Amino acid sequence: MMLHFLGRRYAVCPRTAFDERYIWLEGEACHIVTPVTQEEHVQRCVDRWVEREARVYLTQRVRALSQETSWHVKRVSFRRQSTIWGSCSSAKNLSLNLHLIHVDPLLIDYVLIHELAHTVEMNHSRAFWRLVGQYCPEYPQRKRELVRVHREIKEEANMV
C-alpha cells in the first residue's frame, strides 16, 4: 500500500499495538500503529489521518495566500472530487478537493492562487490570468504538471 502526501510517496507500514493508534511519516515510510493491521482497516485509518491533515494544511495555506494577495474568502469547505481541484462561488466561498494533499505544495499553491483569484475575477479572462500570474508566474507549467501528476496518481490507484 502506498500513500501520496504533499508530492511524495510513502510505503504504508502497519504495526500492531493493543489499544493504540497513531501515524507518522519518516523517510519514505508512513508508519501506522493500530490494534488491527488488516489492509482494509489500515487504509481507513490512513484515509482519516490524511483527511485531517489535508483540512489543516489547506486551511493554513488559504489563510497565508489570502493575506499575501489581499484576496479574501468567506468560507472554505472540502470535498472528495474526481475531476476538479477547487472552485470559488460568487459569494467568495472556496470548495477544495481533499485530494489536493497528494500533490506537491507548489502545485497546491497554484490551485489555491487560482481559486483565490476568482474572488476578484469570476471568469478565466486575460485579467484573471494576469492576477494569477502576479502571484504564480509559473502557472502555465504548474497547470501542465498538475494534469500529469493527477493522471499518474489515478493510474496508480487503478493498479492496486
N, C-alpha and C positions, 0 to 999 in steps of 0.2 A: 504494500500500500504506500502511495506517495502523496505528499502534501505540497501544493504550490502556495507559497506565502511570501508576499512582498517581492515577487520576482525570483525567488529562489525555490529550489526543490529540496524536500526533506523526505528521507525514508522514515516511515512511522514505525517506531519500535515500542511495542507494548510490553509491560511488565505487570505481574500480578502482585497485589498487596491487599491484605484484608482491610476492608473499610477505609481505604484511602483513594483519593482521586486528585491527580494533578498532572499538568502537561508543561513541558518546557522544550525550547529549541536549543540545540547545542551542536555546533559543527554542521554536519549535513543530516542530522537526525532530529526527529520530533519524538521525544520520549513521552510516553504516557503511562502513568501508573494507575491501575484500576483493579477492582476485585474480579472483573470478568475480562478475559482477553479474546473472546470470540470476535472475529473480524467485524461483524455487523455492529456489535456493541462499541468496539473501539472507533469505528467510523462515525457513529452517532456522537460519541464524546468529542472526537476531534472536530466534527462539524459544529457542535455547540460552542467549543472554545474559539474556533475561527470566527464564528459569527459575533461573539462578544468582542474579540479583538478588532474585527472589522468596524463595528459600530464606534468603538473608542477612537481608533486611528483615523477613520474617515471624518468623524465629527471634529477632531482636533485639526485636521488639515483644512477642512472647510473654514473653521474659525480663523486659522492663521492666514489663509489665502484671502479670505474676506477682508481682514484687516489690512493686508498688504495692498489689495486692489481698491479698497473702499467700495466694493460691490457687496451689498448686504442681502442676506436671505432671512425670511421669517422663520422657516422651519425646515428641518432635514428629516426625511424618512428613508427607510431602507426596504428593499425588496430583493427577491431572487429572480432575476430575469435571464432569459437565454439570448436575447438579441440586442438589447441596448444597455449602455453603461450608466446612463443617468438621464434625467430630464429636469426641466425647470418650468414651473407653471407661471401664468401671468400674475399670480398672487405672490410670486417670488419664493415659492416653496420648492426645495430640491428633493428629488427622489433619486436615490443612488442604489446601484446594483451591488449587493453584498459580495458578489464575485470579483469586484474590483480589487479586493485584498490579495488576490492571487498574483497580480501583475506588479511590475517594478514601480517603485514610488514615483519615478519621473513620469511614467505613463498615468499613474493615478492623478498626479498634479495636473497633467494636461486635461484629463477629463473634468476635474473639478474647476479649472480655469474656464474651460469651455462652457460648463453649466452656469458658473457664476457670471460669465459674460452675457448670458441670456437674461440676467436681471436688468441689464441695460438695453440690450438689443434682442428682441424676441424672434429673431429670424437668423438666417445664415447669409446675410448681406455682406458686402465688402466692409461696411462699417463694423459689423460683428467680428469678422476675421481680423480686422485691424486691432480691435480690442484684445482678442485672444493673443495676437502677435506681440502686443506690448508686454505681456507677462510670460509668454511662452513662444519666443521667436522660432523655436524648432518645431512648432506644431505640425507642419506637414510630415516630417519624419516620424514624429511621435504617433500621429494618426495612422500612418502605414504600419508602424511597429505594433501598435495595439491590435490591428486586424490580424497580423501574423501571429502574435502571441495567443490571441483568442482562439485562432484556428488550431494551434499546437495543443493548447490545453484541452480543447474539445476532442481532438483526435486521441489524445492520451486517455481521456476519461472513457471514451468508447472502447478502447482496447482492453480495459480492465473488466 
